[in-house]
Amino acid sequence: MKLLYLIVVFYFAGIGTVISQAVNSAARDSLITRRYLHNREYSDIYKENGDLSYISPKGELAGPIKYIINGRITKTYMILAIPELPVAFAMVPDFTVKVIDERSSGVRTPSLKLGGTFYFRLSKSVSNYKYATLKFTHHSNGQDGEALDSTGRINTRDGNFSTNYLTVGYNSGTKTSAVNAVSYSFNHYAGFEWHKWFHYEKALTHDYGFTRIIYDFSLRRYVKKKENWRSDIGLNYAVNAMQNYGALAIKKRLNIEGSFNYSFPFMNNVFLMAAVGYYGEDPYNIYYRNKYSYFRLGVSSGL
């Protein structure tokens, strides 16, 4: 009788242990699955938060230089995007070309940016996402002429422009639940850009925005998960010392742009674009001394 009693006790004790192990295993598997899905969805967020490419006939209207057409191509190539990891890495090429309205229709100095971005996920939530970025960028114009001409002026015909910089950033956003298949997202980016640790064209010394504070905001509308429109506003401000400009020289230090991109239902990740802005320092490489307001129309895409 005692032997039978012991067998029954061990049987139920074993059953309890197995059940407990099964529950713990299921919980661990569920946690791993959730992390996997979150990391995979964050890769889509990283790409969606990248800048749009565009084609713009006549380029920056009202600017000091007349163009036939301007174009920008940029894309986020996710090189490392393992769903099990909260860290990702992407290569981000960014090429801008402006065709000048003159007899030869010359490009002269295209703006070439090549770099990479590390992404660090800071939240498990996708609807309220948070992540940090660390970018390294090389920016040049492919020219090898002297940056200054014989009179000491900037050589915009074939003058060399080159700089390298780091950008530390923080992204956060909120995605609303769909109501009648319509949803929205509110997206913020704050960054700090720093050039002086790396090689740069010496003609830029005391005359260029080497250190910039950056802020961008976008509101996006989705219909049946397709992005219907996107409204953006972005600004950056140079805070480093410059020889001829004080800390409050807004006309030199401030760059700001607002844009609206609208996609019709028959378009696939393509938008009609309108943008208005001001360059205190033209970001188009060796033309950085140009200061002007502009208006741009064209077609944009997330590629």
N, C-alpha and C positions, 0 to 999 in steps of 0.2 A: 504493500500500500504506500509506504514511504517512497519507494522507487517511482511509482506512478505519479505521486505528488511532485517529485523533483523534475520529472520529464515534462509535466504540464507547465511548471514555473519557468523552466529554461525555454520552452517553446514560445510562450507569450513574451518573454524578455527578448528573445531573438527577433520575433515579429516586430516589437516596438523599436528595436535598434534599426532594423531594415527600413521601417516606415520613416523614422527620423532621418536616416541617411538619404532616403529618396526625396523627402521634402527639402532638405538642405541642398541637395544636388539640383533639384528643380529651381530653387531660388537662385543658386549661382548661375545656372544656365540662362535664367530669365534676365539677370543683371548683365551678363555678357552680351546677350542678344540686344538689350536696350542700348548698351554702349556702342555696339557695332552699328546699329541703325543710326544713332545720333552722330557718330563720326562720319558715316557715309552721307548723311543729310548736310552736315557742315561743309563737306567738299562742294556741294552744290551752292551753298551760301557764299563760300569764298569766290567762286566763279561769277556768281550773279552780282556780287558787290564790286567786281572789276569795272574799270572805265569802259565806256562804249566807244566803238570805232565809228567813223563817220566819213561821208563824202559831201563836200560843200561847194557848189558852183559859186564862183566869185569870192569865196573865202570870207575873211573878216571884212564885211562891208563897213565903210566909214573909216577904215584904217589908213595909215600913211602910205602903204604899198598896195597897188592894184594887182589882184590875182585873177587867173583864169579859173582855177579850181584848186581846192585844198583837200587833202585826204589824210586820215589817221587810221592806222591799223594797229590794234593791240588785242592780245589774247592771253588768257591764263592757262598754261599747260601744267596740269597737275602731275608732277613727276613722282612724288611720294604721297600717296593717299590711301594708306592701309587702314581699313575701317576699324581695326582693333586699337589703333594708336590715336592719342589726342593731338599729335603733332603732324603737320603736313608741309610739303614743300612744292613750290611751283616755279617754273621759268616764265618770265613775263616780258616778251619783246614789245616794243612800243615805237612805231615808226610814223613820223609826220612829214608830209611833203607838200610844198606850196609852189604851184606853177605860176611864175610871175608873168603879168600881162605886158609882154614886150615882144619885139620882132622874133627873137629866137625861142620865146616861150620857155625860158630857162628855169631850172629848179635851183641852181647854184649850191645852196647848202641845206640838204635834207637834215632833219633832226632824228637821230638814231639813239634809242634808249634800249639797253639790254641789261637784264638783271634777274634776280631771284628773290622769292619771298618765302619766309618761314611763317607758318600759321600755328598758333597755340590756342587750342580750345579752352575756354575758361568756365564754361557752363554746360550742364547736361541738357538744358532746355533748348529746343529748336524754335519754339514760338517766342521765346525771349532770349535770343542768342547773345553770346559775348565771346569775343576772342581777340587776341593780340597778334600783331604782325611785326616782323623785322625784315626790312628790304635792303638790298644792296643794288645800286643802279649805276651803270656807266652811261654817260650822255656825251655824245660828240656829233660833229657834222661831216666827218669824212674828208675834210679839207686839210691841206698842209702848208698853206700860205701864212705869212706873218699876220698875227691878230691885229696889229696896228700898222697903218700905212705910213708913208714917209712924212706925213704931216701930223702924225700922232693920233689920227682918228681911227675908229674901229673899221677894219676891213671886212665889209659884208659881202664882197664878191667871192673871195676864196680864202678868207682868214680862218685860221684854226680855232676851233672851240672844243674844249673837252673839260669834263669834270666828273668826279665820282662821289657818291654820297650814300649815307645810311638814312633810313627813315624808320622810326619807331612809331607804331600806331596802335590804337584801340578802337575796335568796332563793337557796336551794340545795336540791337534792333528788336522790334516787336512785330509779330505777324498776327493779324486778327483772324478769328474764325470766319468761315465763309457763311454769308447770309444771301440766300437766293443765288448761289454760285459766285458771289462777289466777295473778295477779301482785299485787305490792304496790308502794307508793311511800312513801318517807320524805321529809318536806318540812319545811324550816326557814325561818323568817323572823326577822330581827333589824332593828329600826328605831329611829329617833330622831325625836321629834316636837317642833316648836318653834313657839310662837305669838307671841312678843313683838315680832316685826318688823312685825306687821300690826295693823289695827284690832280692838279687842275692847271689850266692855262693861266700863266702868271699875269697876263694883261687884265685878268678879272679882279686882281687884288684891289681891295678898298673900293670896288665899283660894282659889286655883284651881290645878290642875296644868297649868301652861303648858308645862312641859318634861318629856317622858316618855321613858323607855327601854322598848322593846317587844320581846317575844320570843314567837313562836308555833311550835308543832310539831304536825304531823298525820301520822297513819298511815292509809293508805287501802288497801282491798282491792278488786280487780277480778276479775270473773268474765266471761270472754269479752269483755273490754275494757269492760264495764259496771261502774261503781262500785257495789260491793255494800255497803260500809260505810266510814265515816270516823270516826276518833277524833281529837279536837282538844284541845289544852290551850294556853291563851294567857294571858299576864300582861303588865302594864305597871306602871311605878312612876314616880311624880312625883319629880323631883330638884331642882326649883326651890325657892327660899326661900319659906316661907309664915309669916305673922305668928304663928300660934298652934301651929305644928307643926314639930318638929325633923326632921332628915334621916332619923331612924329611926322616925318615927311611922307604922308600918305600917298601922294601922287607918284612917288618912286617905289615905295615899299609894298603897296597893296595890290594884289591880284584878286578879282572877284568875278564869278560867272553864275548866271541863272539860266536853266534850260528846261524845255518841255519836250518830251518825246512821246508821240502817239502812234499806236499800232492798230490798224484796222483788222477785223477778224480774219481776212484772207491773207494777212502778212504772217510770216513765220520768223519770229524773233527779229523783226525789222521795224523801224519807227520813222515817221516823219519828224524832223528835228527843227527847233527854233531856239536860239541862244542869244543872250545879250550879256555883255560884260565889259570889264576894264582891265587892261594890263598896265601896271606901273612898271613892270619889267617883263617884256615879251619873252615867253618861255621857249621861243623858237631859236635856240642856240645863239649864234653870234649877233642876232638882232636884238639882244637883251636890253639895249639902251632905248628902244622904242617904247613910248608911253602913249596909250590911246584907248578910246572907247570903241566898241565894235558891236556888230549885229551879224549873226550867222544863220543861214538856212541850209537845209540839206536832208540827208537820209542817214540814220544811225543804226547800229546793230550791236548786239552782245556777242556775235560770232559764236 
